[in-house]
Amino acid sequence: QVQLVESGGGLVQPGGSLGLSCAASGSIFSRSDMGWYRQAPGKQREWVAGISRNGGTNYADSVKGRFTISRDNAKNTTYLQMNSLKPEDTAVYYCNAAFLSRVFWGQGTQVTVSS
């Protein structure tokens, strides 16, 4: 079993930056592929970025060049650095871990981009 706890959300002005963290419990973090998703009000949850257990990264086109995903296996933590934020980035951001055929989710953290 894996428990994921996101932190770092908040209110930021357009053009600003925010960093999210996802702390994982359990012993399988280093063998898990990690991802960030988001869900805006009235919209479906969408994939934002992913990092494989080997460190390979990929991003949704909407955030490419602005967001950076990373991981620290020693701390069992995944990060999402978000720069040049736009109002359309406003959403609840969820951390996701995939290990073999199992998928785990965090409870989410709110990010609001507004002046």
C-alpha positions in Angstrom: 0.0 0.0 0.0 1.2 3.5 -0.8 -0.1 6.7 0.7 0.5 10.0 -1.1 0.3 13.4 0.5 0.5 16.6 -1.6 1.5 20.0 -0.3 2.5 23.4 -1.6 -0.7 24.6 -3.2 -2.1 28.1 -2.7 -2.9 31.4 -4.4 -0.5 33.0 -6.8 -0.7 35.8 -9.3 -0.5 35.2 -13.0 3.1 34.9 -14.1 4.1 33.7 -10.7 5.6 30.4 -9.5 4.6 27.7 -7.1 6.2 24.4 -6.1 4.2 21.3 -5.2 5.5 18.3 -3.3 4.1 14.7 -3.1 5.4 12.6 -0.2 4.9 8.9 -0.5 4.9 6.3 2.2 5.8 2.7 1.7 8.8 1.0 0.2 8.0 0.9 -3.5 8.4 4.6 -4.4 11.7 4.2 -6.2 10.1 1.5 -8.3 7.0 3.5 -9.2 6.3 5.8 -12.1 5.0 9.1 -10.7 2.7 11.7 -12.2 0.8 14.8 -11.6 -2.8 15.4 -12.7 -5.2 18.3 -12.3 -8.9 18.8 -12.3 -10.5 22.2 -12.8 -14.1 22.9 -11.8 -16.5 21.3 -14.2 -13.8 19.6 -16.2 -12.3 16.1 -16.3 -9.1 15.2 -14.6 -6.2 15.6 -16.9 -2.6 14.4 -17.0 0.0 17.2 -16.5 3.4 15.5 -16.2 5.1 12.2 -15.5 8.4 10.9 -14.4 9.4 7.3 -14.7 11.2 5.2 -12.1 14.3 5.7 -14.3 13.9 9.5 -14.3 12.5 10.0 -17.7 10.1 12.9 -17.9 7.2 14.0 -20.2 4.7 16.8 -20.1 1.3 17.8 -21.4 1.7 20.4 -24.2 -0.2 22.9 -22.1 2.6 23.0 -19.5 5.7 22.2 -21.5 8.4 24.7 -20.9 6.7 26.1 -17.8 6.4 23.1 -15.4 9.2 20.8 -14.3 8.7 17.4 -12.6 11.4 15.8 -10.5 11.8 13.1 -7.9 14.1 12.4 -4.9 14.0 8.7 -4.2 16.0 9.2 -1.0 13.1 11.3 0.3 10.3 9.3 -1.3 9.1 12.6 -2.8 8.0 13.9 -6.2 8.0 17.6 -7.0 6.2 19.8 -9.6 7.8 23.2 -10.1 5.3 25.5 -11.9 6.5 28.7 -13.4 4.8 31.4 -15.6 1.4 30.4 -14.1 -1.8 31.2 -16.0 -5.3 31.5 -14.7 -6.1 28.4 -16.7 -3.7 26.5 -14.5 -6.2 26.9 -11.7 -7.2 23.4 -10.5 -6.8 20.8 -7.8 -3.5 19.0 -8.4 -3.2 15.3 -7.7 -0.2 13.2 -7.3 -0.3 9.7 -8.8 1.9 6.6 -8.3 1.8 3.6 -10.6 3.5 0.3 -9.5 3.0 -2.8 -11.6 -0.8 -2.9 -12.1 -1.7 -0.8 -9.1 -2.4 3.0 -9.1 -2.5 5.2 -6.1 -3.7 8.8 -5.7 -3.2 11.6 -3.2 -6.0 13.7 -1.8 -5.1 16.8 -4.0 -3.9 20.3 -3.3 -5.6 23.5 -4.6 -3.7 25.8 -6.9 -5.4 29.1 -7.7 -3.9 31.6 -10.2 -5.6 34.9 -9.9 -4.9 38.6 -9.6 
